[in-house]
Amino acid sequence: MGNYDFEKDLVLGEQGEKMVALYLMLGHDMTFLGYNKDNRFDILMRNRISNEKKTFEVKTDYYVDEHNDTGNMAIEIRHKNKPSGISCTKADVFIYFFRNLAENNIWMIKTSELKSLIKDNVSGLKRVMGGDTKETEILLIPKHKFKNSFYIDEIQVQKKEGEKEHQR
């Protein structure tokens, strides 16, 4: 992988969260209630029909594009040997957003179902170390193998004239 810049990645992640929040408001009868800045969840919404509150964990992937796709989702499980990412989120729904793909760029699953998928298949999933200092343990989930477990949709991303893809 390329060089990591935590601050830049944080800004890009927050941009992805805003795009996903807008997607949920416009296409899924949700009302935006707020963002969260700790590891419990990223977005708080309310269903306009049932009035039920829902929390969302959003992973925005800027690395994958039409020419660079390993076929995997990178799911963080530990950082510096402590639970992180999917291991500690309290979100109701986990959303993986492939920002630079034009189609099938939103993959949604109940967090409890993703945790079960991981638990039931952990021995067959590849583990890698990543992040700024290579101290983050990541499981690679092959999209083709588990696509039936996810609700797959897309956010149509309009690029401004002259805008380039985020590259590492």
N, C-alpha and C positions, 0 to 999 in steps of 0.2 A: 504494500500500500504506500501511499504518499506521505508527505510531511503533514503532521497534525498541528492544528492551531485551535486550542480549546475555545478561546474567545470568539473566533470566527465561526467555529462549529456551533457554538451556543446561539449566536445571532441567526444563523441559518436554520437551526432547529426551531427557534421561536417564530421565524417566518413561516416554516412548515406548519406549526401549530395554528397560526392565524389562518392559513389557507384551509386547513382541515376544519377549523371552527366555522368558517364561512360555508364550506361544503355541507356541514351538518345542519346549519341554519337553513340553507336554501333547498337542500334536497331530502332532508330527513325530519322535518317538522320539529326542529330543536330551537330553543331560545338560549342564547349565550348568557352564562352567569358569571364566568370569570376564568382566569388562568391561575394555576397554582405553581408555586416556586420551590416545592420540596419533592421528595421521592414518592409521595403517595399517588399522585396523578398529575396530568398536565392541564386538562380542560374540564370545567364543570358546565354542564348543560341541563336544560329542563325540556322534557318532551311536551310539546304544545297540546297534544291530544290527551295523554294520560296524566300530565302534570308531574310525572316521576322525574326525579333528578338522576342524572347519569354522569359518571366520571370516565374520562378517556386518557389513556396513555398513548402518546404519539411518538413514533420513531420516524424521523425524516431522513431518508437516504439520498444524499446528493452524489454518491459515487457511481451508482448504476445509471447508465444511459443506453441508448439504442445500440451503441458500439462496444459497450463495456458492461456486460452482465454475466456474473458468475452463476446465476440461477438460484442464488441463496438469499435468505433474509438473515441478517446478523442480529442475534438476540443476546443482549448483555445479561449475564447472570451473576457476575462477581467483579468487584474492583478491589485490588489490594487484599484479596482473600476474604472480603466481607460481602455479604449479599447486596446486590444492586440490580438495577434494571427490573426485569420481569420477576426476579426473586423477592423484591420488596414492594412493588407497586400494589396499591389498593384499588386501582382503577377497575371499573366494570368492564370496559371494552379496551382492547389493544388494537391500535391502528398503525400499520406500517405503510408509510407514504414514500413511494419511489418518485421523487420530485422531478427527475429528468426523463421519465418515461411518458410517452404520449398516451398510451393505452394501458389498461389494467394496472394503474399506478396506486390504487388504494386497496389494501388488504385488511379486512376487519375480522376480528374474532373476539368472543367473550374471553376475558383474561383467564377465567377459570378453565376454559376449554384449551387455551394455549398452554397453560401450566400442565394440564393433563396430557396433552399431545407431547410435550417435552418429556414428562415423567415416563410415559409409556414407550417412548422411542429413544431415550437418552443414549443408550448404548450404540445406536446406529447414527448418531449425529456427530459431526466433526466439531471439535473444540479448537479454538485458536485464541491467541493472546493478541490484544490490540490496544488502541487508544494512544494517548500522547506518550506514555512511558512503557507501553506494552505490559501494563499491569491489570488490564481489563480482560476477564475471561468471557468469551463470546461463543455461543452455539450457532452453527450454521444450519438453517432450516431449508432444505431443498424445496423450492416453490412447486415444481412439477409433481413431487411426491405427495404434498399435503394440500394442494390447491382446493380440494373438495371440502376442507375444514374451514375455509375462509369465505366470507362474502367479499367478492372482488368487484370493484367499480373504478371509476376514473374521475379525476378532477381535470377539466380541460384547462391547461395552463397556456395563457397567451404570452408570448415573448414580445417584448418591446423591440422595435426596430433597432438593429445594431447590438442587441443584448446577446451575450455569449453564454453558453452553458457554464455552470460552475465546474471548474477543473482543478485537479490536484496535481 
